[in-house]
Amino acid sequence: MRVMRTAGTLAQCASCARTRNTHYDAASRYAKLFAELGAVSLAVGVVLVVLIPFLRKLITDKAETPLVEVPTAAGPAAAAV
């Protein structure tokens, strides 16, 4: 949703130039802006794919942390049956 809003804003900026536009000028501006938007989207996607193993390791390390029994003033807890 945010990408579409950003694309719309970029398209609006490209279409409202101060000088007289020809169709060729507008098309070249659209092509440049959307190519940059696509390149940034691809770069973010690659970074996220690269981070998958690191994030997976973070999640599994948290899940496998052993519980530590803390002694209380009343002594050790009775074993559950």
N, C-alpha and C positions, 0 to 999 in steps of 0.2 A: 504494500500500500504506500509506504513512504517512498519507495523507488519511483512509483508512478507519479506521485506528487512532485518529486524532484525533477523528473523528466518533463512534466508539464511546465514547471517554472522555467527550466532551461529553454524549452521550446518557445515560451512566451518572450523570453529575453532575446532569443535569436530572431524572432519575427518582427520585433519593434525597433528597427534601426532608425537612426535620425536622418539618414539619407534615403533617397529613393531606391527601393529594392527591385531587383529583377528576380525572376524565379530561380535563375542559376545561383545568384548570391545567397538567397535564402536556403536553397537546397544544400549548398556547400557548408553553410553555418550549421544547419541541422545535422548533417553528416558528421562534422567535427565534434559537436557537443555530444551526440549520442554514442559516438565511438569512444570518447573519453569516459562517459558514464558506463559503457560496457566494459572498458578496461579496468575501471575501478571496481566494478562488481566482480569481475573475474579474479582480481587480485585478492579481494576480501574472501572469496570462495576458496582460493588456494591456501590462504593463511588458515582458514578454519579447518580445512582438510588436514593440513600439517599438524594442527593442534589436537586432533582427535586422539592419538596415542597418549599424549601428555595428560589430557583431561580424563581419559579412561583410567590411567594409572592413579591419578588423584582420587577418583571415586572409589576404586577398589582398595587403595591404602586406607582410606577412612573406614571402610566397611570391615576390614580385617584387623582392626586394632583390638588387641585383647583387653578384656575388662580386668581391672585391678581391684582386688578386694582390699578395702580400707578397714583396719581393725577399729573397733569402737571401744568406748570405755567399759561396756558391759562384757567384752570378750568377743571371741570369734562367733560368727553366726552358726546356728545348727544346720547340719546338712539336710537338704530337702529330700524327701523320699518319694 
